[in-house]
Amino acid sequence: MSDRLLPMLQCPSCRESITSSGDDALRCPACDRRYPIVNGIPRFVPPENYASNFGLQWNAFRRTQLDSHSGTHISRDRFLKQTGWREHDLRGKTVLDVGCGAGRFAEIALSLGAHVVALDYSSAVEATRDNLGANPKLDVVQASLYELPFKPDSFDYVYCFGVLQHTPNVRGAFEALRRPLKTGGRIAVDVYPNRFRSRLRTKHLVRPITKRMPSSTLFSMTQRWVPRLLPVSLALGRVPRIGRWLRHLVPISNYEGLYPLNSQQIHEWAILDTFDMLAPRYDSPQTERTLRAWFTAQGYRDVEIFFVEQLVGRGVK
């Protein structure tokens, strides 16, 4: 934990400033709550929570989606398209990554010169620390999106990708992002789009079962069945004209022709993202109208709502 992080922190319970109790804990003098620091990461939530499955997947596949590991620009391209931010915007700025996972987007923000605080509700923070912890511009925090442990107006930029739809209250999660953002600061989020064709995907037939399964059981099943089903999805996906729709008949992730991945990477990404698709307790896509209404209600200006791979919203506080 760097020296610059402590002045930004506050107790998520009473919202008073917290102090250091040495290398192993933080303490709130106002309400006397104590928050442990484990492996250099302040922990504001218990280890087990509704996002535990994400910790399992990101620690098992901690480097899979890092551009530095895959040799691609997949994460960089998505970050730049969705945020519109460039190096001259981020260099020297303080950025909050909410729902960092294994750090795929934090790696990009760091490479653009930002000071990044990477936050996750799950034990995925361990993967981010292991992947990127050598960078002196990184801090990692484990905390709830609904009770962010940061003082108001702490960050120049906030982004939250691949997270909101997996929270119990999507609008409440979105609204929580505003408080730590500085006036004039920029925000970018994405959510699954609520479209008719998206609702037809076969994942919705199996998720009522899989989301109730123990994460370890589902993870083992995914590792066993995805290699058997992937050839079927690949064959369907190669059918001329209609293959991109046919591949969705098989409830697994198949990125052939979508991303510049080799066969081994397609296999690995398929296991990771199939588990990511089937395991979350919550999965709440949103419409363009709804997302725009949320931005408007929160008083953001220069709002843009558009589709890339997901439904994206960005604006200025």
C-alpha positions as CSV (number, residue, x, y, z in Angstrom):
1,M,0.0,0.0,0.0
2,S,1.5,3.3,-1.1
3,D,1.7,6.5,0.9
4,R,-0.6,8.3,-1.5
5,L,-3.5,5.9,-0.8
6,L,-4.1,6.5,2.9
7,P,-5.1,10.2,2.6
8,M,-7.8,9.1,0.1
9,L,-9.3,6.5,2.3
10,Q,-12.3,6.8,4.6
11,C,-14.3,4.3,6.7
12,P,-17.0,2.8,4.5
13,S,-19.3,2.6,7.5
14,C,-19.2,6.0,9.1
15,R,-17.3,7.9,6.3
16,E,-14.7,9.4,8.6
17,S,-10.9,9.4,7.9
18,I,-9.0,6.3,8.8
19,T,-5.5,5.9,10.1
20,S,-2.8,3.3,9.9
21,S,-2.3,0.8,12.7
22,G,1.0,-0.4,11.3
23,D,1.6,-2.6,8.3
24,D,-1.2,-5.1,9.1
25,A,-4.3,-2.9,9.6
26,L,-6.2,0.3,9.2
27,R,-8.4,1.8,11.9
28,C,-11.3,4.2,12.0
29,P,-10.9,6.4,15.2
30,A,-14.5,7.6,14.9
31,C,-16.2,4.2,15.1
32,D,-13.3,2.0,16.1
33,R,-13.6,-0.4,13.2
34,R,-10.5,-2.2,12.1
35,Y,-9.7,-3.2,8.6
36,P,-6.9,-5.7,7.9
37,I,-4.1,-5.2,5.4
38,V,-3.3,-8.6,3.8
39,N,-0.5,-9.0,1.3
40,G,-0.3,-5.2,1.1
41,I,-4.1,-5.0,0.2
42,P,-6.5,-3.2,2.5
43,R,-9.6,-5.4,3.0
44,F,-12.9,-3.7,3.7
45,V,-15.1,-6.8,3.1
46,P,-15.2,-10.4,4.3
47,P,-13.4,-13.0,2.2
48,E,-16.6,-14.8,1.1
49,N,-19.3,-12.8,-0.7
50,Y,-21.6,-13.0,-3.8
51,A,-18.6,-12.3,-6.0
52,S,-16.5,-15.2,-4.8
53,N,-16.9,-17.0,-8.1
54,F,-15.1,-14.1,-9.8
55,G,-12.2,-14.5,-7.4
56,L,-12.0,-18.2,-8.4
57,Q,-11.9,-17.6,-12.1
58,W,-9.5,-14.7,-12.0
59,N,-7.0,-16.4,-9.8
60,A,-7.2,-19.5,-12.0
61,F,-6.8,-17.5,-15.2
62,R,-4.9,-14.6,-13.8
63,R,-2.9,-13.8,-16.9
64,T,-5.2,-15.0,-19.7
65,Q,-6.7,-11.7,-20.7
66,L,-3.6,-9.5,-20.1
67,D,-2.4,-8.0,-23.3
68,S,1.2,-8.5,-22.1
69,H,0.5,-12.2,-21.8
70,S,-1.7,-12.8,-24.9
71,G,0.5,-10.8,-27.2
72,T,-2.6,-9.0,-28.5
73,H,-4.2,-5.5,-28.1
74,I,-7.7,-6.8,-27.2
75,S,-7.9,-5.2,-23.7
76,R,-6.2,-2.0,-24.9
77,D,-8.5,-1.6,-27.9
78,R,-11.6,-2.1,-25.7
79,F,-10.3,0.3,-23.1
80,L,-9.6,3.1,-25.6
81,K,-12.9,2.6,-27.5
82,Q,-15.0,2.6,-24.4
83,T,-13.3,5.4,-22.6
84,G,-12.1,7.7,-25.4
85,W,-9.2,8.5,-23.0
86,R,-5.6,8.8,-24.3
87,E,-2.2,9.1,-22.8
88,H,-2.3,12.9,-22.7
89,D,-5.5,12.6,-20.7
90,L,-4.3,10.1,-18.1
91,R,-0.7,10.8,-17.6
92,G,-0.1,11.7,-13.9
93,K,-3.9,11.5,-13.2
94,T,-5.5,9.4,-10.5
95,V,-7.8,6.6,-11.8
96,L,-10.2,4.3,-10.1
97,D,-10.7,0.8,-11.6
98,V,-13.9,-0.6,-10.1
99,G,-14.1,-4.4,-10.5
100,C,-10.5,-4.9,-11.6
101,G,-10.6,-8.7,-11.9
102,A,-7.1,-9.8,-12.8
103,G,-6.1,-6.3,-13.9
104,R,-6.5,-6.4,-17.6
105,F,-7.7,-2.8,-17.9
106,A,-5.6,-1.5,-15.0
107,E,-2.6,-2.7,-17.0
108,I,-3.7,-0.4,-19.9
109,A,-4.3,2.6,-17.6
110,L,-0.9,2.2,-16.0
111,S,0.8,2.0,-19.4
112,L,-0.9,5.3,-20.2
113,G,0.8,6.9,-17.2
114,A,-2.0,7.0,-14.7
115,H,-1.8,6.3,-11.0
116,V,-4.4,3.5,-10.6
117,V,-6.3,2.3,-7.6
118,A,-7.7,-1.2,-8.6
119,L,-10.7,-2.3,-6.6
120,D,-12.6,-5.6,-6.5
121,Y,-15.1,-7.2,-4.2
122,S,-13.6,-10.6,-4.6
123,S,-10.3,-12.3,-4.1
124,A,-9.4,-11.3,-7.7
125,V,-7.4,-8.5,-6.0
126,E,-4.8,-11.2,-5.4
127,A,-4.4,-11.8,-9.1
128,T,-4.1,-8.0,-9.9
129,R,-1.5,-7.6,-7.2
130,D,0.5,-10.6,-8.5
131,N,0.2,-9.4,-12.1
132,L,0.9,-5.7,-11.7
133,G,2.1,-5.2,-8.2
134,A,5.6,-4.4,-9.3
135,N,4.3,-1.1,-10.8
136,P,4.8,1.7,-8.2
137,K,1.8,3.6,-9.6
138,L,-0.6,0.8,-8.6
139,D,-2.6,0.4,-5.4
140,V,-5.1,-2.5,-4.8
141,V,-8.1,-2.4,-2.5
142,Q,-10.7,-5.1,-1.7
143,A,-14.0,-3.4,-1.0
144,S,-17.7,-3.3,-1.9
145,L,-18.8,-1.1,-4.8
146,Y,-21.8,0.0,-2.7
147,E,-19.5,1.2,0.2
148,L,-16.5,2.6,-1.6
149,P,-13.8,3.5,1.0
150,F,-12.8,6.7,-0.6
151,K,-13.3,10.3,0.2
152,P,-15.4,12.4,-2.1
153,D,-13.6,14.0,-5.1
154,S,-10.6,11.7,-4.9
155,F,-10.3,10.6,-8.6
156,D,-9.8,12.3,-11.9
157,Y,-11.2,9.3,-13.8
158,V,-13.4,6.3,-12.9
159,Y,-14.2,3.3,-15.0
160,C,-16.2,0.1,-14.4
161,F,-16.2,-2.6,-17.1
162,G,-17.8,-6.0,-17.0
163,V,-19.2,-5.4,-13.5
164,L,-22.5,-3.5,-13.1
165,Q,-24.7,-6.2,-14.5
166,H,-23.4,-8.7,-12.0
167,T,-24.4,-6.6,-8.9
168,P,-27.6,-7.0,-6.9
169,N,-28.7,-3.4,-7.6
170,V,-27.3,-2.2,-10.9
171,R,-28.6,1.4,-10.6
172,G,-27.4,1.7,-7.0
173,A,-24.0,0.4,-8.1
174,F,-23.8,3.0,-10.9
175,E,-24.8,5.8,-8.6
176,A,-22.1,4.8,-6.1
177,L,-19.4,5.6,-8.7
178,R,-20.2,9.4,-8.7
179,R,-19.1,10.2,-5.1
180,P,-15.3,9.5,-5.4
181,L,-15.1,11.3,-8.8
182,K,-13.9,14.9,-8.9
183,T,-16.1,17.6,-10.3
184,G,-15.0,17.8,-13.9
185,G,-13.8,14.2,-13.8
186,R,-14.7,11.6,-16.4
187,I,-16.5,8.3,-16.0
188,A,-17.0,5.3,-18.3
189,V,-19.0,2.2,-17.7
190,D,-20.4,-0.7,-19.6
191,V,-23.3,-3.1,-19.1
192,Y,-24.7,-6.1,-21.0
193,P,-27.2,-4.7,-23.6
194,N,-30.9,-5.7,-23.1
195,R,-31.7,-6.6,-26.7
196,F,-34.2,-9.1,-28.1
197,R,-31.5,-11.2,-29.8
198,S,-29.4,-11.3,-26.6
199,R,-32.3,-12.8,-24.7
200,L,-32.5,-15.7,-27.2
201,R,-29.0,-16.9,-26.3
202,T,-28.9,-20.4,-24.8
203,K,-27.1,-19.3,-21.7
204,H,-30.4,-18.1,-20.3
205,L,-31.7,-21.7,-20.5
206,V,-28.9,-23.1,-18.3
207,R,-28.2,-20.1,-16.0
208,P,-31.1,-20.8,-13.6
209,I,-29.3,-24.0,-12.8
210,T,-25.6,-23.0,-13.0
211,K,-25.9,-19.8,-11.0
212,R,-27.0,-21.9,-8.0
213,M,-24.2,-24.5,-8.2
214,P,-21.2,-24.3,-6.0
215,S,-18.5,-22.3,-7.8
216,S,-15.9,-25.1,-7.5
217,T,-18.4,-27.7,-9.0
218,L,-19.3,-25.5,-11.9
219,F,-15.7,-24.6,-12.6
220,S,-14.8,-28.3,-12.8
221,M,-17.7,-29.0,-15.1
222,T,-16.7,-26.0,-17.3
223,Q,-13.2,-27.3,-17.6
224,R,-14.5,-30.8,-18.5
225,W,-17.3,-29.8,-21.0
226,V,-16.0,-26.8,-22.8
227,P,-13.3,-28.7,-24.7
228,R,-16.0,-31.2,-25.8
229,L,-18.5,-28.5,-26.9
230,L,-16.0,-26.0,-28.4
231,P,-15.5,-28.0,-31.7
232,V,-19.3,-28.0,-32.2
233,S,-19.5,-24.2,-31.7
234,L,-16.5,-23.8,-34.0
235,A,-18.1,-25.8,-36.7
236,L,-21.4,-23.9,-36.4
237,G,-19.5,-20.6,-36.4
238,R,-17.9,-21.5,-39.7
239,V,-21.2,-21.9,-41.6
240,P,-21.3,-19.1,-44.2
241,R,-23.5,-16.1,-43.5
242,I,-25.3,-17.4,-40.4
243,G,-22.4,-18.9,-38.5
244,R,-22.0,-15.9,-36.1
245,W,-25.6,-16.5,-34.9
246,L,-25.5,-20.3,-35.0
247,R,-22.5,-20.5,-32.6
248,H,-24.7,-19.2,-29.8
249,L,-26.8,-22.4,-29.9
250,V,-24.0,-23.9,-27.8
251,P,-23.8,-22.2,-24.4
252,I,-20.1,-21.5,-24.4
253,S,-17.9,-18.6,-25.4
254,N,-16.3,-18.8,-28.8
255,Y,-14.1,-16.0,-30.0
256,E,-12.9,-17.5,-33.3
257,G,-12.9,-14.8,-35.9
258,L,-13.7,-12.1,-33.3
259,Y,-10.3,-11.8,-31.6
260,P,-6.8,-12.5,-33.0
261,L,-6.3,-15.5,-30.8
262,N,-4.5,-18.8,-31.6
263,S,-6.2,-22.1,-31.0
264,Q,-4.8,-22.6,-27.5
265,Q,-5.9,-19.1,-26.5
266,I,-9.4,-19.7,-28.0
267,H,-9.6,-22.8,-25.8
268,E,-8.5,-21.0,-22.7
269,W,-10.7,-17.9,-23.2
270,A,-13.6,-20.3,-23.9
271,I,-13.2,-21.9,-20.5
272,L,-12.7,-18.6,-18.7
273,D,-15.6,-16.7,-20.2
274,T,-18.0,-19.6,-20.2
275,F,-17.6,-19.9,-16.5
276,D,-17.9,-16.1,-16.3
277,M,-21.1,-16.3,-18.3
278,L,-22.7,-19.1,-16.3
279,A,-21.5,-18.6,-12.7
280,P,-22.6,-15.0,-11.6
281,R,-25.5,-14.9,-9.2
282,Y,-26.8,-11.7,-10.9
283,D,-27.0,-11.0,-14.6
284,S,-29.1,-7.8,-15.4
285,P,-28.7,-6.3,-18.9
286,Q,-29.9,-2.8,-19.4
287,T,-31.4,-0.8,-22.3
288,E,-29.8,2.3,-23.9
289,R,-32.7,4.4,-22.6
290,T,-32.2,3.2,-19.0
291,L,-28.5,3.9,-19.0
292,R,-28.9,7.4,-20.4
293,A,-31.6,8.1,-17.8
294,W,-29.2,7.1,-15.0
295,F,-26.5,9.4,-16.3
296,T,-29.0,12.3,-16.6
297,A,-30.4,11.7,-13.2
298,Q,-26.9,11.9,-11.7
299,G,-26.2,15.2,-13.4
300,Y,-23.4,14.1,-15.7
301,R,-22.8,16.3,-18.8
302,D,-21.4,15.5,-22.3
303,V,-23.1,12.1,-22.0
304,E,-22.5,9.5,-24.7
305,I,-24.3,6.2,-24.9
306,F,-23.2,3.7,-27.6
307,F,-22.5,0.1,-28.4
308,V,-19.0,-1.4,-28.8
309,E,-18.9,-5.0,-27.5
310,Q,-21.2,-3.9,-24.7
311,L,-23.6,-1.0,-24.1
312,V,-21.2,1.8,-23.0
313,G,-21.9,5.0,-21.2
314,R,-19.5,7.9,-20.5
315,G,-19.8,11.4,-19.2
316,V,-18.3,14.3,-17.1
317,K,-19.2,15.1,-13.5
